[in-house]
Amino acid sequence: MKGFLGSLCRLGGIRGYSGTFKRSQLRLEGVKDVIAVASGKGGVGKSTTAVNLAVALAKNCQLKVGLLDADVYGPSVPMMMKIDRKPDITEDKKMIPIENYGVKCMSMGFLVEKDAPIVWRGPMVMSALAKMTRGVDWGNLDILVVDMPPGTGDAQLTMTQNLQLSGALIVSTPQDIALMDARRGANMFSKVDVPILGFVENMSFFKCPHCGEPSFIFGKEGTRNAAASMGYKLIGEIPLEVDIRKGSDEGVPVVISAPDSVISKAYGDTAQNVVSKLEELAKEQTLHPEINL
Ligand SMILES: Nc1ncnc2c1ncn2[C@@H]1O[C@H](COP(=O)(O)OP(=O)(O)OP(=O)(O)O)[C@@H](O)[C@H]1O
């Protein structure tokens, strides 16, 4: 099964992934598609999903991938991707993203001391976000994955509008309170005409390591139903697993430490679904260039 999915996913790389090229200009020079990984609520596993998805897109789908940690107040990428140095600067004063596990990364966490609090007002956040997007020499990328800050405020809206996103992925746990915020997040993207690539349910279930029985700690099927009620699809289901949490804390994403595991397959499937959805959007755009997707 892994081989089959792997080869399906690799098609993106072999065929020469062309991006959704929906508008005439590229969003960032050299970057074909920018996708947001978002959630309405904090703590549902958005960064964990963004990190493992980015690595799976690079590894399984053989795409050139970047990861932008836009969570300025609580950057997680340095720890999750095991990067603890400052970026080098090019002659024209652009930051060079730091690569690990085949993914080029940029995060506010690379620029400030590890435990320093980031106590900034809105305009400073906006300026930092601008520097971390256009002030970075991303080179040629197929996909830039943006780990968005939680919520639907100023920073999220500015990022969404400035980056000309190809699409957004909504991460939620199946719990009602998280789903309520996830719907808000999805509505924010729809309002500014960013297509929703799909929903990802994180912490779907916990499989007992002793008897193998699944427990639906945060409820069952909640994300699938919430997505369907808005006309979207569930394109990923990630279990609640100790290895996922360990991977984040130790800076080795589970798709690297346990590539043949069921969990890595779940992230690989999600990556494939993202690529398929982007290809679908690109086709629609080619057939109907008058539609601003
Ligand atoms: N599927 C999972 N199984 C086990 N632990 C998980 C899973 N997903 C996330 N976690 C853990 O849950 C915590 C929150 O995850 P994460 O930081 O990715 O959430 P977030 O939505 O990005 O949070 P914030 O919005 O506050 O940045 C972390 O400790 C992470 O390791």
PDBQT file of the ligand as one rigid body, heavy atoms in Angstrom, charges set to zero:
ROOT
HETATM    1  N1  LIG A 301      -1.912  13.694  16.682  1.00  0.00    +0.000 N 
HETATM    2  C1  LIG A 301      -1.250  13.997  17.794  1.00  0.00    +0.000 A 
HETATM    3  N2  LIG A 301      -0.935  13.030  18.704  1.00  0.00    +0.000 NA
HETATM    4  C2  LIG A 301      -0.268  13.360  19.850  1.00  0.00    +0.000 A 
HETATM    5  N3  LIG A 301       0.104  14.600  20.184  1.00  0.00    +0.000 NA
HETATM    6  C3  LIG A 301      -0.195  15.590  19.312  1.00  0.00    +0.000 A 
HETATM    7  C4  LIG A 301      -0.872  15.350  18.084  1.00  0.00    +0.000 A 
HETATM    8  N4  LIG A 301      -1.015  16.531  17.438  1.00  0.00    +0.000 NA
HETATM    9  C5  LIG A 301      -0.455  17.465  18.222  1.00  0.00    +0.000 A 
HETATM   10  N5  LIG A 301       0.043  16.915  19.347  1.00  0.00    +0.000 N 
HETATM   11  C6  LIG A 301       0.659  17.616  20.493  1.00  0.00    +0.000 C 
HETATM   12  O1  LIG A 301      -0.312  18.586  20.944  1.00  0.00    +0.000 OA
HETATM   13  C7  LIG A 301       0.330  19.809  21.304  1.00  0.00    +0.000 C 
HETATM   14  C8  LIG A 301      -0.221  20.958  20.483  1.00  0.00    +0.000 C 
HETATM   15  O2  LIG A 301       0.151  20.750  19.128  1.00  0.00    +0.000 OA
HETATM   16  P1  LIG A 301       0.572  21.959  18.172  1.00  0.00    +0.000 P 
HETATM   17  O3  LIG A 301       1.588  22.828  18.827  1.00  0.00    +0.000 OA
HETATM   18  O4  LIG A 301       0.877  21.372  16.856  1.00  0.00    +0.000 OA
HETATM   19  O5  LIG A 301      -0.824  22.729  18.118  1.00  0.00    +0.000 OA
HETATM   20  P2  LIG A 301      -1.171  24.144  17.490  1.00  0.00    +0.000 P 
HETATM   21  O6  LIG A 301      -2.581  24.046  17.067  1.00  0.00    +0.000 OA
HETATM   22  O7  LIG A 301      -0.176  24.529  16.467  1.00  0.00    +0.000 OA
HETATM   23  O8  LIG A 301      -1.028  25.060  18.750  1.00  0.00    +0.000 OA
HETATM   24  P3  LIG A 301      -0.832  26.662  18.774  1.00  0.00    +0.000 P 
HETATM   25  O9  LIG A 301      -1.956  27.196  17.990  1.00  0.00    +0.000 OA
HETATM   26  O10 LIG A 301      -0.929  26.992  20.228  1.00  0.00    +0.000 OA
HETATM   27  O11 LIG A 301       0.503  26.932  18.161  1.00  0.00    +0.000 OA
HETATM   28  C9  LIG A 301       1.831  19.562  21.102  1.00  0.00    +0.000 C 
HETATM   29  O12 LIG A 301       2.365  19.171  22.333  1.00  0.00    +0.000 OA
HETATM   30  C10 LIG A 301       1.893  18.418  20.106  1.00  0.00    +0.000 C 
HETATM   31  O13 LIG A 301       3.076  17.633  20.242  1.00  0.00    +0.000 OA
ENDROOT
TORSDOF 0
